[in-house]
């Protein structure tokens, strides 16, 4: 499963990103480069789906794919699929990992996971008359949320447990057996402690990476189904309350965005924030990438945007260096990045940039 995701990333990057690009994407590095890669190469659903991934774990999987001759490293470290790797990718018959919405739900899913796990443990323990136990989630905000839920339904715990069981069982039946079993064995409650990641690895003969991908994908799947089906999944829907998609923008870029909304120029924001002009430009590109209503017209004319994108398509490249050279310096790198970022946000068919 993890190797499948790696090969999807390699296929989409088309030999134009190094292993660091893949690592930054999967771990969710909050940089304009990584976010533009995610948007431009249509991999934003994978953004940040594995924040705990270690670089040596990624390297180990890459070495295995190299040994199997499913990928090769070109031009000093840019991975590409071989014919064998491409066939393996398209012959993949594992779980359909089609519910990831990494960039859109980067903040919501971890909270949803903690809420669901602690609510399950609490409700099933109380139904079993186990009133003293160590919470599996050490998060004060989530514990506070569960206590509030309990206070509102304490006379209806059996009904809550029954509904939760039915909702989860119904949704697990729609997934592969491996996804369903991993998820079920991970849950705690009723005096039973869920298996650790290491125990799941050993029991199912999977890598840590595969266990993580399966579990994280299940939470994405459950979240979306519950969010859109309040009547069918009332308890799961309750766990999604107040958790919505959010813009992937850093706090510093948000401040710049607010000043720009007040009508300040780049020069004025640079002076006011005491930052380099290039930093403010990075913030503008970041805003263009992740805020749909952000207009790039104050910084670049629509005709110039069209010319840049036409040139990129004509050259069949996503590297800014080649585009910049083709224009003989007519546009600077900020204008090139901004043109592509704005189109990626509005139409999701843009080009990632690369200064190299």
GUNU-614079 format. One record per residue: residue in one letter; x, y, z negated of N, C-alpha, C, O in turn. Coordinates in steps of 0.001 Angstrom, whole numbers, plus 500000, padded with zeros to 6 digits. Each point is the difference from the previous one (the first is absolute). Last residue first. Example, Ala and Ser with C-alpha at 12.3 -4.5 7.8 and 13.67 -1.06 7.14 Angstrom:
S512850497750492920500820501190499940499230501090499270500509501108499831/A499781493172500239499110501190500000500900501200500000501036499981499335/
//
This chain:
X515242525256510197501270499424500463500055499914501506500998499540500555/X495247501973496664500975501031500315501277499434500581500826500748500523/X493940497624499587501295499507499528501037501023500422500208500212501195/X493936498826498386501171500722500438501263499390499403499964499271499009/X494809498970502712500872500237498852501248500708500489500349499914501177/X494802500440501235501330499411500058500752500291498714499984501125499501/X494390498404501636501185500811500221501283499229499991500013498774500101/X495026500412499219500648499380501144501306500719500310500502499936501122/X495740501140495664500640498734499634500606499288501205499967498773500098/X497683505676499365499588498973500956500584498628499714499624499016500638/X501002505032496563498724500245500642499531498835500864498798499755500110/X505456500203497584498926500136499025498645500080500679499035499393499537/X504839500488503133499830498725499301498852500060499018499236499043499872/X502121504866502427499256499095500867499755498651499317498959499376500206/X503657503840497541498628500476500144499166499079500853498833499756499693/X505785499358499843499281499769498742498543500421500120499105499288499544/X503854501573504041499688498583499890499200499692498741499099499160500017/X502394505261500685499110499627501101499567498549499867498824499680500168/X504403501931496824498665500506499699499007499616501088498865499625499704/X505742499344500824499404499211498911498553500407499760499126499154499807/X503330503410503283499777498646500504499316499133498950499029499305500302/X502282505023498458498878500047500941499682498613500555498834499640500159/X504936500788497073498781500255499226498786500002500910498974499408499666/X505339500284502237499532498741499431498734500184499169499160499101499950/X501624504354504044500852499508498921499363498750499393498878499628500344/X500767502187504894499299499876498721500976499518498935500859499160500270/X500930501724503920498849500903500067499219499991498697499521501042499552/X504600496356501873499940500942498886498818500951500018499946500916499179/X500782495620504156501181500868499988499871501101498944500365501153500227/X496689494999500898499520501380500085501144501007499986499779501207500102/X501123494186499454499272500122501263499472501421500197499880500468501133/X502246498318494784500971500126501092499299500207501336500485500751500847/X496831498402495404500659501299499839500991500246501141500065501098500552/X497888494700499145499032501010500449500627501385499953499823500808500911/X502690495607497422499845499867501450499056501062500550500241500567501065/X500345499201494252501256500394500646499863499960501512500443500921500686/X496039497528496451500040501437500257501268500433500722499976500938500796/X497398494292499478501161500592499350500134501463500396500079500339501181/X496887496151500442499483500627498801501141500646499207499835500322498824/X498987498158506707500843499956498815499302500677498842499122500843500184/X500063498912504888499687498759499292500913499821498796500621498952499822/X498899504721503513501276499393499651499823498639499337500953499232499869/X495203503252501265500753499824501240501328499293499733500415499138500775/X496877502113495573499407498876500734500785499711501274500203498841500362/X501092504872497110500258498781499224499450498777500729500645498953500047/X498421505272501741501405499661500201500339498705499275500717499152500532/X495034502647498852500122499492501357501442499565500286500239498988500659/X498864503119495265499464498641500020500073499380501389500238498800500137/X501092505704499331500888499120499237499527498560500078500796499090500231/X496492504250501659501225499819500793500949499030499297500608499145500645/X495432502125497103499712499131501149501258499713500814500226498871500435/X500117504195496047499754498657499472499771499032501149500575498912500033/X499720505601501004501317499451499713499892498576499453500820499137500312/X495238503271500419500614499670501289501384499396499812500398499100500740/X497232502533495432499470498725500521500607499598501336500204498812500250/X502644504225496286498855500175500898499533498647500544500826499127500269/X501570501907494862500331499563501353498744500074500867498920499598499568/X501096501943495901501427499725500115500427499558501397501180500079500342/X494238500870498084500796501169499601501493499827500235500749500977499976/X496181495367500975500020501087500985500748501239499538500586500684500839/X498254494946496938501398500304500316500108501190500952501109500414500337/X495142497780495730500214500474501366501472500344500214500608500707499196/X496262495889497403501134500921500086500257500375501456500146499126500854/X496564497654497369499533501346500311501132501020500128499752501172500280/X501029494111498580499349500120501317499613501424500375500066500371501172/X503970497706495786498793500793499737499308500281501328500460500847500766/X503732496714498934499052499334499111498738500783499692499092499467499362/X504720501873503646499891498552500099498797499438499254499346499074500480/X501943505551499356499432499682501312499763498505500155499081499582500705/X503138501977495447498584500367499964499312499654501313498862499531500007/X505762499836499776499329499053499114498503500284499946499183499082500066/X503577503930502228499860498757500759499244498974499175499147499285500528/X501906504653497301498998500267501035499764498752500847498859499670500324/X504554500258496433498684500009499362498890500200501027498935499391499900/X505530500949501531499673498606499673498610499909499386499233499092500321/X502448505186500406499607499378501266499660498528499793499049499496500599/X502702502837495794498626500451500258499491499403501309498830499631500104/X505616499563498875499142499290499046498544500376500205499118499141499973/X504200503107502501499823498635500501499106499181499068499258499132500459/X502045505252498300499010500032501067499722498585500513498857499663500306/X502768500860494663500542500164501343498863500002501027498952499387499799/X499930502353495255500410498753500638500585500303501373499802501089500537/X497727501677495940501448499906499850500527498651500501500819499345499356/X494597502685500602500300498723499365501492499786499777500406499040499347/X497958504961502767499211499838498785500389498741499243500079500016498771/X501881500869505487500452500960498985499300499764498677500637499988498946/X497975497428504705501398499677499689500532500905498896500667499536499075/X495091501353502710499956498831499115501411499608499581500230499623498851/X499364503848504266499483500427498699499957498843499003500321500170498824/X500957498951505646501017500814499343499530500427498609500785499993499052/X496182497704503724501066499100499546501059500783499221500479499542498963/X494821502750500886500840499466501071501042499051499423500167499900498784/X494719501200499189501416500354499940500762499356501153499639498923500474/X495508500687498249500419500855501096501459500410499987500412500842500798/X496931496026496395499751501379499581500472501004501046499866501210499820/X500880494133500640498556500234500097499618501414499593498946500506500387/X505494498040499086499707500200501419498515500276500208499622500800500856/X501793498068494828500468501344500362499703500301501463499603501115500340/X499425494567498103499103500975499376500402501427500352499143500842500266/X503646495597501119498737499985500742499031501040499458499314500672500771/X504690498538496891500254500727501241498721500123500821499702501060500549/X500054496320495640500154501413499631500252500856501229499432501083500145/X500414494255500419498665500511499701500065501479499634499131500773500404/X504849496788500187499395500349501290498607500581499793499577500878500752/X502617497523495448500689501173500503499413500461501329499820501197500225/X498595494823497817499571501164499229500640501277500532499353501045500076/X499883494930503366500734500198498762499542501290499320499412500878500632/X497547495857502521500814501208500082500675500225498658499368499863498953/X496961496941503518501344499630499592500904501208500156500748500099500973/X493754499554498045501032500406500942501376499666499440500287500247498828/X495328496781499923500603501294499701501093500301501009500571499100500616/X494722497517498090501188500236500809500529501398499691499232500911499692/X498104497059496327499737500209501418501312500143500753501073500067499401/X496387498898495536501212499654500750499700500080501489499241499189500531/X497454501423495978500989501065499884501295499736500728500902500837499982/X496340494915499149499464501334499713501120501013499808500927499791499218/X499218495282501564500510500934501008499593501438499709500438500918500694/X498143495261496675501467500094499880500601500976501003501149500411499841/X494214498531500299500278500785498799501500500219499834500432501068499568/X498068496020503756499841501398500401500294500923498826500591501066500171/X499330494369499012501201500362500744499937501457500446501002500714499981/X495178497639497991501093500059499030501306500375500683500744500842499496/X495282498647503231499908501114499035501170500091499028500458501103499702/X498288496779505078501121499775499104500054501089498924500946500788499965/X495553499072503307500388498585500016501093499698498974500077498887499481/X498317505591501094498876499160499608500398498524499928499526499277499124/X503676504002502365499646500176498587498885499057499556500061499452498900/X503389500962505163498852499135499701499577500053498548500048498989499299/X503788503241502839498946500169501001498747499185499691499012500072500731/X504877499790496485499754501438500193498809500215500921499229500943499821/X502403494664499463499262500513498847499629501462500192498901500422499642/X503795497487503615498675499385500002499140500542498866498807500242500184/X505674501210500083499204500510501110498590499417500015499023500710500240/X504062497733496448499693501423499837499069500496501097498980500630499723/X502765494953500482498930500147499005499592501458499841498815500305499865/X504859498789502982498771499422500532498827500202499039498927500445500409/X505380500810498158499547500898501073498654499521500543499080500796500191/X502990496429496748499461501190499334499550501047501018499004500690499781/X503090495384501814498693499690499423499393501213499326498796500227500110/X505611500036501540499019500042501080498596499722499475499032500614500447/X504576498960496632499753501412500289498965500150501107499171500910499972/X502243494718498898499241500619498914499645501448500327498862500429499808/X503873497204503282498665499403499896499149500712498953498856500370500264/X505694500870500162499224500433501168498571499475499916499052500741500261/X504024497828496416499649501417499871499101500450501142498980500650499774/X502766495012500420499018500110498911499541501447499866498805500272499885/X504666498877503131498718499508500509498905500097498942498861500351500309/X505554500802498451499472500969500952498636499568500541499096500824500146/X503425496327497048499409501104499234499338500999500931498953500566499685/X501283494536502204500964500991499548499284501057499174498778500133500067/X499387494782500088500062501203500814501137500884499503500507499809498895/X497153495845499484501177499889500857500077501160500998500154499806501206/X496654499345495082499558499994501391501156499919500995499792500038501213/X500887499957493992498823499147500178499618499857501471499567498933500437/X504017503989498227500341498593499808498819499083500297500172498941500603/X499173505746499611501014499591500977500252498497499918499985499287501004/X497304502639495733499285499833501268500965499564501101499669499151500829/X502163501940495029499254498746499905499214499723501269499893498852500429/X502393505252499250500957498901500089499290498643499934500354499076500733/X497106504820498598500420499918501398500952498816500187499896499262500980/X496855500115494980500913501056500408500339499831501483499694498972500604/X495577499322497122501371499632500322500822501226500387499480500954500578/X496260499386495989500315499791501414501467499683500218500853500361499189/X496238498472496376500921501022500492500353499684501442500399498879500318/X495171499960496264500987499499500974500864501166500479499485501067500334/X496678499378496725501031499255499296501088499446500891500959499403499511/X495472503298502150499395498828499392501004499144499271499830498785499898/X502518504198503632498725500195499326499441498712499440500381498907500420/X503193503184503806499993499589498598498620500231499414499268500888500436/X503092498355504900499090500648499054500136499428498591500277498814499821/X502013499477504148500654501185499433499151500649498904500535500675499120/X498031495619503627500954499554498982500719501171499322500583499837498928/X496400501058504666499282499403498874500950499590498875499717500242498827/X502089501448505273499264501033499270499344499428498750500084500597498926/X502070496426503998500972500867499346499304501053499148500398500262498865/X496885496994503790500579499279498861501020500853499262500013500022498769/X497956501705505191499007499821498946500610499346498759499733500421498875/X502930500040505031499710501304499399499064499843498808500236500574498937/X500660495577503565501191500415499272499782501344499333500415500189498857/X496197498031503953500092499278498728501207500458499195499920500095498775/X497817503413504568500673498706500126500121499350498630499938500682498977/X495991502696501518501434500047500231500580498604500151499301499009499785/X496107502072499140500249500551501329501486500018500353500374500279501139/X497880498390494588499589498990500977500247500467501432500031499188500924/X500620503683495324501112499073500181499677498939501042500893499499500683/X495730503549498041501012500627500844501209499088500222500591500005501080/X495893498519496089499454500232501333501055500582500938500099499597501160/X500945499864494268499902498700500682499519500173501430500515499360500916/X499599504456496301501340499564500373499951498688500771500695499838501003/X495219501788497345500556500931500971501375499540500491500266499964501201/X497578497622495305499324499819501284500616500878501084500213499548501124/X501355500938494452500361498684500530499385499778501381500667499511500912/X498137504364496739501390500087500431500450498685500623500689499993501020/X495033500158497030500045500769501240501419500077500541500216499854501203/X499187498075494637499369499204501050500059500719501342500307499392501026/X501220502892495161500910498908500350499425499161501139500721499614500921/X496574503796497307501147500579500698500943498903500459500471500023501137/X495858498755496228499570500375501346501158500573500811500126499741501197/X500649499207494242499779498784500804499589500304501434500452499342500937/X500076504362496012501251499368500405499769498727500816500664499815501020/X496419503907496921499748499244501232501269499322500518500172499830501208/X499447503185494979498870499102499773499724499109501205499117499143499958/X504315504214500147500336499000498982498865499043499692500252498890499532/X500638505028503719499356498721500357500186498932498922499807498816500277/X501931505783499531498740500198500735499266498700500294498813500017500327/X505469500151497457499053500748499176498647500142500679498966500069499336/X504658497975503031499473499110498961498940500710499160498965499420499674/X503360503114503498499093499064500658499356499083498967498794499755500037/X504501503123498417498809500765500373498971499106500681498801500118499747/X505396498054499232499249500231498768498707500761500287498962499715499404/X504050499681504134499342498741499662499173500152498729498896499463499916/X503752504219501393498920499778500974499219498735499655498769500008500032/X505097500977497485498932500944499668498799499788500915498854500047499551/X505002497547501411499395499487498768498836500887499562498963499505499559/X503606501969504032499177498854500403499321499388498779498834499613500073/X504171503872499142498859500514500758499063498867500420498779500140499935/X505328498787497779499014500681499149498764500483500750498884499897499491/X504323495890501541499781501307500626498905500705499215498839499602500093/X503226495553500147500483500985499030499961501388500619501035500629500221/X496583494271500528500337501274500654500367501023498932499165500384499181/X499418495276499651501033499713500992500447501258500733501024499996500683/X497083499499494091499627500381501367501133499719500984501162500291499719/X497845497012495709500947500992500517499610500351501429499994499121500862/X496534499224495098500915499523501040500900501144500449499689501173499795/X495647497446497093501351500485499743500946499394501033500218498788500016/X495150500123499891499973501450499811501375500598499729500154501221499994/X496961494400502068501399500313499700500101501522499915500042500692501017/X496019496566500260500147500363498578501461500159499596500356499772498844/X497806499533505638500471498784499335500233500240498501500592499167499313/X498078504394503465498946498992500177500371498700499294499127499262499543/X504061504163500536498896500337499106498865498994500123499374499637499004/X504269499923503935500394499700498629498867500282499025499735499203499099/X499675501969505403499941498548499828500451499580498600499489499020499459/X500678505612501690498625499512500042499915498499499753499135499540499253/X505206502537501009499218500469498854498608499387499964499572499482498968/X503351499606504731500509499418498757499107500369498811499655499146499184/X499324502850504947499758498557500050500447499338498700499260499207499417/X501726505329501141498562499818499786499652498518499998499198499553499179/X505215501639501870499725500192498580498518499836499689499647499472498946/X501761500150505583500632498966499189499679500150498519499722499012499321/X498741504296503738499321498715500214500587498916499109499260499220499399/X502806505066500572498641500036499447499328498637500088499444499503499020/X504769501049503027500111499974498544498621500008499335499776499295499016/X500403501081505704500524498703499567500037499907498474499556499008499422/X499320505132502524498916499025500176500440498631499509499235499314499321/X504012503991500840499071500259498898498834499021500055499570499476498973/X503616500368504551500596499578498726499072500211498806499975499172499088/X498503502334505276500060498554499813500658499580498683499457499130499320/X500173505607502243498791499369499465500181498530499634499522499566498953/X503811503431503166499785500329498584498861499211499386499982499786498788/X501241499705505851501219499800499223499802500257498511500656499370499170/X496431500485505097499609499575498651501199499816499077499933499225499046/X500485502282505560498739500609499579499676499693498541499435500837499297/X504385497248502851500164501430499845498744500655499454500077500926499193/X499794494267501549501033500464499092500081501496499797499964500467498862/X496775495718502595499866501415500325500992500753499111499624500819499161/X498958493679502404500918500983499429499672501408500496499782500216501192/X498145495438500051499289500952499138500914501039499368499540500832499218/X501407495096503657499398501081500779499283501046499155499294500850500544/X503544494537499638500298501114499106499497501294500629500778500892500338/X498260493628500026499875501234500770500164501184499052499104500303499212/X503149494663500130498905500904499622499990501269500846501052500559500310/X501544495739502215499801500176498559498831500928499710499221500327500896/X503004498140503385498682499475499643499746500061498495499174499254499474/X504168502625505059499775500003498552498573499548499685499035500515500566/X503305500264503766499448498688499651499669499899498512499572498946499528/X502492504900502398498674499899500601499362498624499812498822499808500303/X505558501066497968499116501056499518498585499800500523499033500078499241/X504394497139502361499643499666498620499008501014499437499053499634499304/X502771501237504924499060498872500073499525499618498600498814499748499787/X504500503513500507498751500535500523498932498912500077498835500232499679/X505540498537499125499341500747498933498674500562500431499044500005499226/X503639497838503980499526499026499008499239500699498884498948499530499565/X503170503111503637498854499326500615499392498993499019498781499855499912/X503658503948497587500412499185501135498741499388500614498902500159499465/X501407504573497661499534498625500096500616499310501208500117500593501072/X502328503410496121499011499798501061499597498533499986500771499136499583/X502174504909497207499418498677500230498976499999501137499197500923500142/X505375502022498745498585500226500276499336498656500336500294499420501045/X504588501524498031499122499794498853498528500273500208499258500117499025/X504631500364504215500529500283498680499012499924498859500214500629498964/X498640498435505723500564501350499862500407500341498577499749501103499515/X497171494740500465500558500655501181500576501361499624499569500622499029/X498791494295498819500333501379499650500733500627501171501056499522500413/X495038496349499262501418500303500195500204501456499611499047500779499978/X497137494806499180500325501407500205501483500106500323500766499059499789/X497464496741499739498708500639500286500150501508500148499122500663500553/X504086495513498284500036500644501325498634500569500407499637500014501177/X501960497929494587499005499287500796499935500517501436499260499477500832/X503586502615496032500454498611500105499047499168500862500428499085500705/X498354505337498287501156499986500902500489498571500215500305499602501124/X496335501082495746499457500184501349501115500028501041499820499531501124/X501427500261494359499335498755500380499432500097501412500092499048500775/X501812504802497342501039499014500295499383498676500449500503499351500916/X496602503994497577500552500363501301501079499001500415500068499598501162/X498088500011494549499035499576501017500521500313501407499803499216500928/X502797502286495475499986498532500023499039499484501069500332499074500740/X499863505561498391501176499540500737500029498471500105500398499445501024/X496242502572496317499773500256501423501161499449500825499783499339501016/X500743500479494418498952499059500400499681500169501483499844499020500728/X503166503958497213500637498708500237498982498926500390500342499042500694/X498159505319498135500669499996501302500661498651500278500013499542501143/X495573500765495836501418500313499864500677499881501363499632499163500825/X495015501877497494500918499248500857501432500461499784500276501200500004/X495477500516498042501004499321499175500992499180500822500848499308499436/X495374503151502508500897500948499319501098499335499182501043500610499767/X495537498188504210500903499183499193501002500899499269501197499942500281/X495414501697502696499303498797499517500896499115499146499543499003499441/X501098505530503039499964499844498551499314498758499486499567499978498848/X499445501014506101500786500942499207499811499718498506498877500013499495/X498982497859504444501009499278499232500790500911499069500843499522499240/X495835502140503760499292499069499110500974499198499150499620499488498947/X501901503524504471499628500686498761499243499088499041500007500240498793/X502089499240505807500268499097498886499598500626498668500448499553498944/X499931502119505964498756499321499612500233498918498943499500498880500108/X503686504409501715500108498624500466498781499169499601500021498773500092/X500298505866498701500350499934501411500053498598500560499692499784501172/X499436501102494127498934500489500881500326499733501464499175499481500752/X504080499374496049498785499231499722498874500402500947499306499145500549/X504725503308499571500177498664500558498714499191499846499550499341500938/X500569504766496998499815500158501437500237498683500723499343499712500999/X501367500399494377498575500182500283499755500170501495499003499507500526/X505453500182497978499299498729499820498524500135500328499419499120500636/X503212504820499542500459499022500992499204498705499904499503499490501005/X499830503924495775499323500304501263500409499020501084499187499655500858/X500776498683494109500793500942500788499274500227501312499249499145500469/X500237497673495213499233501202500323500909501041500643500404500976499368/X499434493393500338500840501165499750499286501257500471499557500087501146/X499053494901498452499256501251499907500844501203499654499598500813499168/X501290494283501752500062500454498613499323501350499805499819500450498869/X500416497578505469499315499044499131500004500437498538499053499718499266/X503251502991503999498575499891500308499283499127498979498994500412499421/X505696499949500399499364501230499542498494499981500240499227500511499190/X503338495882502487500003500003498537499284501236499449499194499890499077/X501490499815505564499003499018499567499878500011498478498897499985499454/X504438502691502399498686500528500367498887499075499564498962500452499516/X505502498180499993499638501003498984498639500603500300499243500317499083/X502774496750503993499371499285498893499595500963498887499028499757499285/X501258502587505394500858499035499325499216499276498914498813500257499800/X499266501916504967500170500247498576500862498898499391499923498841500407/X498686501227504198500348501404499788500114500370498522500180501171499666/X498335494604502777501446500161500001500461501420499760501156500323500276/X494148498385499594500570499891501341501505500254500050500501500584500961/X495659499467495568501115500945500034500797499933501300500745500928500316/X495612496047498783499507501368500178501137501014500119499890500977500741/X501155494439498395499361500132501311499570501433500259500222500530501088/X501480498416494677501068499982501005499422500171501405500561500717500829/X496403498846495602500726501270499909501084500085501077500152501030500655/X497556494917498939499090501032500516500710501355500000499928500745500978/X502320495704497038500036499900501466499032500994500660500272500506501089/X499826499177494178501288500489500491500033500004501526500460500959500618/X495841497111497313499958501459499904501304500608500500499994501019500691/X499813494322499059499067500470501028499950501521500005500040500622501061/X502372497257495551500735499997501265499116500462501158500477500642500935/X497528498820494884500891501154499974500800500073501293500204501084500546/X497066495203499075499183501209500000500853501263500000499764500928500773/
//
